[in-house]
Amino acid sequence: MAPKSIKKFNHPHSEYMATLVEQGVVGLFVLIFLLITPVLAMKSYINSGTSLNIASLISLLIVISFHYIFYAVGNGVFDHQSTTIFFAFFLATGMGILRAALRAEE
């Protein structure tokens, strides 16, 4: 039997583990897909011969995505409203600015 002191810990402090326990394997795959999708979307723009400004924006979006991928290992990233809003707002805004900049270059 586990010591009684362990009972005070009610969260695994890992987004991946919490999602696996709460939503199962399907939920874990959805979380991983959510975190990897921006990186995969930016990968298609990397070698498109874009300007320095657009390359910087692509790099920023990749860094934000990787930050959340690695931060989720030791913390419940989407358990807090502020981190969820930051992730959604900056990725959506960055992707919108990127698409507008790419259209302007054409």
C-alpha contacts under 8 A as a table, 3 or more apart, distances in Angstrom:
res1	aa1	res2	aa2	distance
2	A	6	I	7.03
3	P	6	I	5.85
3	P	7	K	7.79
4	K	7	K	5.58
4	K	8	K	8.00
5	S	8	K	6.18
6	I	9	F	5.75
7	K	10	N	6.96
9	F	12	P	7.62
11	H	18	A	7.16
12	P	15	E	7.96
12	P	17	M	6.51
12	P	18	A	6.12
13	H	17	M	7.84
13	H	18	A	7.44
13	H	73	V	7.86
13	H	74	G	5.56
13	H	75	N	4.53
13	H	76	G	5.42
14	S	17	M	5.29
14	S	18	A	6.04
14	S	72	A	5.78
14	S	73	V	4.97
14	S	74	G	4.70
14	S	75	N	4.63
14	S	76	G	5.26
14	S	77	V	7.97
15	E	18	A	5.17
15	E	19	T	5.96
15	E	72	A	4.96
15	E	73	V	6.27
15	E	74	G	7.35
15	E	75	N	5.98
15	E	76	G	4.42
15	E	77	V	6.06
15	E	78	F	7.35
16	Y	19	T	5.22
16	Y	20	L	6.08
16	Y	28	L	6.47
16	Y	31	L	7.77
16	Y	72	A	6.69
16	Y	73	V	6.55
17	M	20	L	5.02
17	M	21	V	6.12
18	A	21	V	5.21
18	A	22	E	5.93
18	A	76	G	7.54
19	T	22	E	5.11
19	T	23	Q	5.37
19	T	24	G	6.68
19	T	27	G	6.17
19	T	28	L	5.61
19	T	31	L	7.70
20	L	23	Q	5.59
20	L	24	G	4.47
20	L	25	V	5.68
20	L	27	G	6.52
20	L	28	L	5.29
21	V	24	G	5.64
23	Q	26	V	6.89
23	Q	27	G	4.75
23	Q	28	L	7.04
24	G	27	G	5.37
24	G	28	L	6.38
25	V	28	L	5.03
25	V	29	F	6.24
26	V	29	F	5.15
26	V	30	V	6.24
27	G	30	V	5.02
27	G	31	L	6.17
28	L	31	L	5.07
28	L	32	I	6.20
29	F	32	I	5.11
29	F	33	F	6.01
30	V	33	F	4.98
30	V	34	L	6.04
31	L	34	L	5.00
31	L	35	L	6.28
32	I	35	L	5.15
32	I	36	I	6.00
33	F	36	I	5.14
33	F	37	T	5.76
34	L	37	T	5.61
34	L	38	P	7.74
35	L	38	P	6.78
35	L	39	V	7.80
35	L	65	S	6.45
35	L	68	Y	7.29
35	L	69	I	6.22
36	I	39	V	5.38
36	I	40	L	6.32
36	I	65	S	7.40
36	I	69	I	7.87
37	T	40	L	5.09
37	T	41	A	6.03
38	P	41	A	4.96
38	P	42	M	6.10
38	P	61	L	7.46
38	P	62	I	7.12
38	P	65	S	6.66
38	P	91	L	7.68
39	V	42	M	5.16
39	V	43	K	6.10
39	V	61	L	7.71
39	V	62	I	5.53
39	V	65	S	6.56
39	V	66	F	7.89
40	L	43	K	5.01
40	L	44	S	6.93
41	A	44	S	5.81
41	A	45	Y	7.37
42	M	45	Y	5.25
42	M	46	I	6.45
42	M	58	I	6.11
42	M	61	L	7.63
42	M	62	I	6.94
43	K	46	I	5.32
43	K	47	N	7.87
44	S	47	N	7.04
44	S	48	S	7.50
45	Y	48	S	5.31
45	Y	50	T	7.96
45	Y	58	I	7.58
46	I	49	G	7.60
46	I	50	T	7.83
46	I	55	A	7.02
46	I	58	I	7.28
47	N	50	T	7.63
50	T	54	I	6.11
50	T	55	A	6.37
50	T	102	L	7.98
51	S	54	I	5.41
51	S	55	A	6.19
52	L	55	A	4.98
52	L	56	S	6.03
53	N	56	S	5.12
53	N	57	L	6.35
54	I	57	L	5.05
54	I	58	I	6.19
54	I	98	L	6.69
54	I	101	A	7.07
54	I	102	L	7.73
55	A	58	I	5.04
55	A	59	S	6.13
56	S	59	S	5.02
56	S	60	L	6.17
57	L	60	L	5.02
57	L	61	L	6.28
57	L	94	G	7.13
57	L	98	L	7.01
58	I	61	L	5.23
58	I	62	I	6.25
58	I	98	L	7.60
59	S	62	I	5.11
59	S	63	V	6.10
60	L	63	V	5.08
60	L	64	I	6.20
61	L	64	I	5.17
61	L	65	S	6.20
61	L	91	L	6.53
61	L	94	G	6.77
62	I	65	S	5.08
62	I	66	F	6.12
63	V	66	F	5.12
63	V	67	H	5.95
64	I	67	H	5.02
64	I	68	Y	6.45
64	I	87	F	7.74
64	I	91	L	8.00
65	S	68	Y	5.33
65	S	69	I	6.26
66	F	69	I	4.85
66	F	70	F	6.14
67	H	70	F	5.44
67	H	71	Y	5.79
68	Y	71	Y	4.89
68	Y	72	A	5.83
68	Y	77	V	7.31
68	Y	87	F	7.97
69	I	72	A	5.56
69	I	73	V	7.27
70	F	73	V	5.55
70	F	74	G	7.85
71	Y	74	G	6.01
71	Y	75	N	6.25
71	Y	77	V	7.01
72	A	75	N	5.16
72	A	76	G	6.06
72	A	77	V	5.43
76	G	79	D	5.31
76	G	80	H	7.57
77	V	80	H	6.51
77	V	83	T	6.39
77	V	84	T	7.21
78	F	81	Q	6.87
78	F	83	T	6.36
78	F	84	T	5.23
79	D	84	T	7.77
80	H	83	T	5.74
80	H	84	T	6.47
81	Q	84	T	5.13
81	Q	85	I	6.08
82	S	85	I	5.21
82	S	86	F	6.11
83	T	86	F	5.01
83	T	87	F	6.13
84	T	87	F	5.22
84	T	88	A	6.20
85	I	88	A	5.19
85	I	89	F	5.72
86	F	89	F	5.26
86	F	90	F	5.90
87	F	90	F	5.67
87	F	91	L	6.05
88	A	91	L	5.45
88	A	92	A	5.92
89	F	92	A	5.30
89	F	93	T	5.86
90	F	93	T	5.10
90	F	94	G	5.67
91	L	94	G	5.08
91	L	95	M	5.92
92	A	95	M	5.23
92	A	96	G	6.13
93	T	96	G	5.08
93	T	97	I	6.16
94	G	97	I	5.12
94	G	98	L	5.99
95	M	98	L	4.97
95	M	99	R	6.15
96	G	99	R	5.25
96	G	100	A	6.22
97	I	100	A	5.11
97	I	101	A	6.04
98	L	101	A	5.09
98	L	102	L	6.09
99	R	102	L	5.11
99	R	103	R	6.19
100	A	103	R	5.16
100	A	104	A	6.21
101	A	104	A	5.02
101	A	105	E	6.32
102	L	105	E	5.15
102	L	106	E	6.63
103	R	106	E	5.37
